[in-house]
């Protein structure tokens, strides 16, 4: 009801018929479901139909719309919703978490870190927000460490970068693109196999890395290219290469990737430090000065019904290691490819 998923004609009202039809479809199509609910009226019942008005101002209703705006990376829609939540329940974990996501999307990383710490300071049950307490604690280390990289302004790299999808013949072709607030965005169906293809148009080797931000606020950094030699020596001038194949998984949402380019190898991006070590290690400013960043966005297209709660959002993105088709063994390669 909060998401409005049962409002089939989108008129702001849910009738008993709409609710019954929604539940019949939702339960009947659920994984491993052995039930198909029926609905209807009693015999000789001619007293009309129950109609429920969808309220726009309850905390849960506003929170639901805020989660949806977050998944779609719609900053303009998210900002007033977070303002509403803050006015209603400023100390709620959901409010503080959404403040973190909004500030991160607005590139206010100091504010994002402050919101993470505020969220950790309040008690909340597991599943109330899409991140676990352990995720938040990791962010208190990750955000300060990676902020200099996150603050890089977008620029055009001396590369041709294409986001590609595997077709029915097993060949890769460029994914379709559409309009997006931050530029153009690729479209990819849930379950599709994808990769990045890169051409180095420069006269110097290109050392390439990625920073991926999941729709619910986790991120991971690593080398982009599949070829081990290219990871170490860089992609040769005027040569082409590809990332490992990875599987698109998640709810209907927008995924942000930041492609990082440097003219020389950067060990701290090639072999990112663990969370435990980052408090003792930093990336030198002179190293940051050599980096350039180009964002690449893709939208996960799916028939999945809009999630009903934070737990479903978390479960959809709980695996940062997706299926690498040609390397089923655990290890660095699998972790890297899946995080793209």
C-alpha positions in Angstrom: 0.0 0.0 0.0 2.8 2.4 0.8 4.5 1.9 -2.5 1.1 2.2 -4.4 1.8 -1.1 -6.2 -1.8 -2.2 -5.7 -3.1 1.0 -7.2 -3.4 -0.5 -10.7 -5.0 2.6 -12.4 -2.7 5.0 -10.5 -5.6 7.2 -9.3 -4.5 7.4 -5.7 -7.2 5.0 -4.6 -7.1 1.2 -4.0 -10.3 -0.7 -4.4 -10.9 -4.1 -2.8 -10.9 -5.5 -6.4 -7.4 -4.0 -7.1 -6.1 -5.2 -3.8 -7.4 -8.7 -4.4 -6.0 -8.8 -8.0 -2.6 -7.5 -6.8 -2.3 -10.1 -4.0 -3.5 -12.9 -6.4 -0.8 -12.0 -8.9 1.9 -11.4 -6.3 1.4 -14.6 -4.3 0.8 -16.7 -7.4 4.0 -15.5 -9.1 6.2 -15.7 -6.0 9.1 -18.1 -6.1 8.1 -21.6 -5.1 4.6 -20.5 -4.4 2.0 -23.2 -4.2 -1.0 -20.9 -3.6 -3.1 -18.7 -5.8 -5.5 -16.6 -3.7 -9.0 -16.0 -5.0 -11.2 -13.0 -4.3 -14.7 -11.7 -4.9 -17.9 -10.6 -3.2 -20.4 -12.5 -1.1 -23.6 -13.8 -2.7 -26.2 -11.0 -2.8 -23.7 -8.4 -1.7 -24.7 -5.3 -3.5 -23.5 -2.7 -1.1 -20.6 -1.4 -3.3 -16.9 -1.8 -2.9 -14.4 -0.8 -0.3 -12.1 2.0 -1.4 -8.9 2.9 0.4 -7.3 6.3 -0.1 -3.5 6.2 -0.3 -2.2 8.8 2.1 0.8 10.8 1.0 2.0 12.1 4.3 2.6 9.2 6.6 6.2 8.4 7.6 6.0 4.9 6.0 4.5 6.2 2.7 7.1 9.0 2.4 9.9 6.5 3.3 8.7 4.1 0.6 8.7 6.8 -2.1 12.2 7.9 -0.9 13.5 4.4 -1.3 12.2 4.3 -4.8 13.8 7.7 -5.6 17.0 6.4 -4.2 17.0 3.3 -6.3 16.4 5.4 -9.4 19.1 7.9 -8.4 16.6 10.7 -8.6 18.1 13.3 -6.5 15.5 15.9 -7.3 12.7 13.6 -6.0 14.7 12.3 -3.1 15.7 15.7 -1.5 12.1 16.9 -0.6 11.2 13.4 0.6 14.2 13.3 3.0 13.2 16.8 4.2 9.7 15.5 5.0 11.1 12.5 6.9 13.5 14.7 8.8 10.6 17.0 9.9 8.5 13.9 11.0 11.1 11.7 12.7 14.6 13.3 12.6 16.2 10.6 14.8 14.8 7.5 13.0 17.4 5.2 11.4 15.5 5.3 8.1 15.7 9.1 8.0 19.4 9.2 8.9 20.2 6.4 6.3 18.4 8.3 3.6 20.2 11.5 4.6 23.4 9.5 4.0 22.3 8.4 0.5 21.1 11.8 -0.5 24.3 13.5 0.6 26.4 10.9 -1.1 24.4 11.4 -4.4 25.0 15.2 -3.9 28.8 14.5 -3.6 28.7 15.8 0.0 31.0 13.0 1.4 31.6 14.8 4.7 27.9 15.1 5.2 27.4 11.5 4.1 29.9 10.3 6.7 28.2 12.4 9.4 24.9 10.8 8.6 26.5 7.3 8.7 27.8 8.0 12.2 24.5 9.4 13.3 22.7 6.2 12.0 25.1 4.1 14.0 24.4 6.1 17.1 20.7 5.1 17.2 19.3 1.7 17.9 17.6 0.0 15.0 16.4 -3.5 14.2 18.1 -5.5 11.4 16.2 -5.0 8.2 14.8 -1.5 9.0 17.3 0.0 6.5 18.9 -1.6 3.4 22.4 -1.6 5.0 23.4 -3.7 8.0 25.2 -2.2 11.0 28.4 -3.9 9.8 28.0 -2.2 6.4 27.7 1.2 8.1 30.7 0.5 10.3 32.7 -0.4 7.1 31.6 2.9 5.6 33.1 4.9 8.5 36.5 3.6 7.3 35.8 3.5 3.5 34.4 7.0 3.1 37.4 8.9 4.5 39.8 6.7 2.7 38.2 6.9 -0.7 36.9 10.5 -0.5 39.8 11.9 -2.5 38.9 9.5 -5.3 35.2 10.1 -5.0 35.8 13.9 -5.3 37.4 13.6 -8.7 35.4 15.7 -11.2 34.1 13.9 -14.3 36.1 14.4 -17.4 36.4 12.9 -20.9 39.1 10.2 -20.9 41.4 9.4 -23.8 39.4 6.2 -24.3 36.4 4.8 -26.0 34.4 3.0 -23.3 31.4 0.9 -24.3 29.0 -1.0 -22.0 28.1 -4.2 -23.8 25.5 -7.0 -23.4 25.8 -10.5 -24.6 23.2 -11.4 -27.3 21.6 -14.8 -28.0 24.5 -15.8 -30.3 27.0 -15.3 -27.5 28.4 -12.1 -29.0 28.7 -8.8 -27.3 27.0 -5.7 -28.7 26.6 -2.2 -27.3 23.7 -1.9 -24.9 20.9 0.6 -25.8 21.0 4.0 -24.2 18.5 6.5 -23.0 18.3 10.0 -21.5 19.3 10.5 -17.8 19.7 13.4 -15.5 23.5 12.9 -15.4 23.8 12.3 -19.1 23.0 9.2 -21.0 22.4 5.8 -19.4 22.7 2.3 -20.7 19.8 -0.2 -20.4 20.4 -3.8 -19.2 17.9 -6.5 -18.4 18.1 -8.2 -15.1 20.0 -11.4 -15.6 21.9 -10.2 -18.7 25.6 -10.9 -19.2 27.6 -7.7 -19.6 31.1 -6.3 -19.9 33.0 -3.1 -20.7 35.0 -2.8 -23.9 37.8 -0.2 -23.9 39.9 1.3 -26.7 43.0 3.3 -25.7 43.1 6.2 -28.1 46.2 7.8 -26.4 49.9 7.4 -27.1 50.6 6.1 -23.5 49.5 2.9 -21.7 46.2 3.3 -19.9 45.9 1.9 -16.4 42.2 1.4 -15.6 40.2 0.9 -12.5 36.6 1.1 -11.4 34.6 2.4 -8.4 31.1 1.0 -8.4 28.3 2.4 -6.2 25.4 0.1 -5.6 21.9 1.7 -5.5 21.7 1.1 -1.7 25.0 2.6 -0.8 27.8 0.1 -0.9 30.8 0.5 -3.1 33.9 -1.4 -4.2 37.1 -0.5 -6.1 39.4 -2.6 -8.2 41.2 -3.0 -11.6 38.9 -2.9 -14.6 40.7 -5.0 -17.3 40.4 -8.7 -17.5 43.8 -9.4 -18.9 46.4 -9.8 -16.2 49.3 -8.3 -18.3 47.1 -5.2 -19.0 46.3 -4.8 -15.3 50.0 -4.6 -14.5 51.5 -2.9 -17.6 48.4 -1.0 -18.7 46.4 -1.2 -21.9 48.8 -0.5 -24.7 48.5 2.6 -26.9 45.8 2.2 -29.6 44.9 -1.2 -28.3 41.6 -2.5 -27.1 40.6 -4.7 -24.1 37.7 -5.8 -22.1 36.6 -6.3 -18.5 35.6 -9.7 -17.2 32.0 -10.7 -18.0 29.6 -10.1 -15.2 25.9 -10.8 -14.6 23.4 -8.0 -14.1 21.5 -8.6 -10.9 19.2 -6.4 -8.8 15.9 -4.6 -8.6 14.8 -2.0 -11.2 17.4 0.7 -10.4 20.3 2.8 -11.5 23.9 1.6 -11.0 26.8 4.1 -11.0 30.2 3.1 -12.2 33.2 5.5 -12.1 35.9 4.5 -14.6 39.3 5.7 -13.3 42.3 6.3 -15.6 45.9 6.9 -14.9 49.0 7.0 -17.1 50.9 4.8 -14.7 50.0 1.9 -12.4 48.5 2.8 -9.0 49.1 -0.1 -6.6 46.4 1.0 -4.1 43.8 0.7 -6.8 45.2 -2.5 -8.3 45.3 -4.1 -4.9 42.9 -2.2 -2.7 43.6 -2.4 1.0 41.2 -4.2 3.4 38.9 -2.2 5.6 41.1 -3.0 8.6 44.2 -1.6 7.0 42.8 1.6 5.6 43.1 3.4 8.9 46.9 3.1 8.6 47.2 3.8 4.9 46.4 6.7 2.6 46.5 7.5 -1.1 49.1 10.2 -1.7 47.8 13.5 -3.1 50.3 13.3 -5.9 48.8 10.0 -6.9 45.3 11.4 -6.8 46.5 14.2 -9.1 47.3 11.7 -11.8 43.8 10.2 -11.9 40.9 11.1 -14.2 37.4 9.8 -13.9 34.5 9.2 -16.3 31.1 8.0 -15.0 29.2 5.3 -16.7 25.6 4.6 -15.7 23.3 1.7 -16.4 19.7 1.0 -15.6 18.6 -2.5 -14.5 15.4 -3.2 -16.4 13.2 -5.9 -14.7 9.6 -7.0 -14.4 10.1 -7.4 -10.6 7.4 -5.6 -8.6 8.7 -2.6 -6.6 10.1 -3.8 -3.3 8.0 -3.5 -0.3 10.6 -2.9 2.4 14.3 -2.3 3.1 15.1 -6.0 3.5 14.1 -6.7 -0.1 16.4 -3.9 -1.2 19.3 -5.2 0.8 18.8 -8.8 -0.4 18.7 -7.7 -4.0 22.2 -6.2 -3.6 23.6 -8.3 -0.9 26.1 -10.1 -3.2 28.8 -7.8 -4.5 30.3 -11.0 -6.1 28.1 -12.0 -8.9 28.5 -15.0 -11.2 31.6 -14.9 -13.4 30.7 -17.4 -16.0 34.2 -18.6 -17.0 35.6 -18.6 -13.5 33.5 -20.3 -10.8 36.3 -20.6 -8.3 36.4 -18.1 -5.5 39.1 -15.4 -5.6 40.1 -11.9 -6.6 39.0 -12.2 -10.2 35.4 -13.3 -9.3 35.2 -10.5 -6.7 36.3 -7.9 -9.2 34.2 -8.9 -12.1 31.0 -9.1 -10.1 31.4 -5.7 -8.6 31.3 -3.9 -11.9 
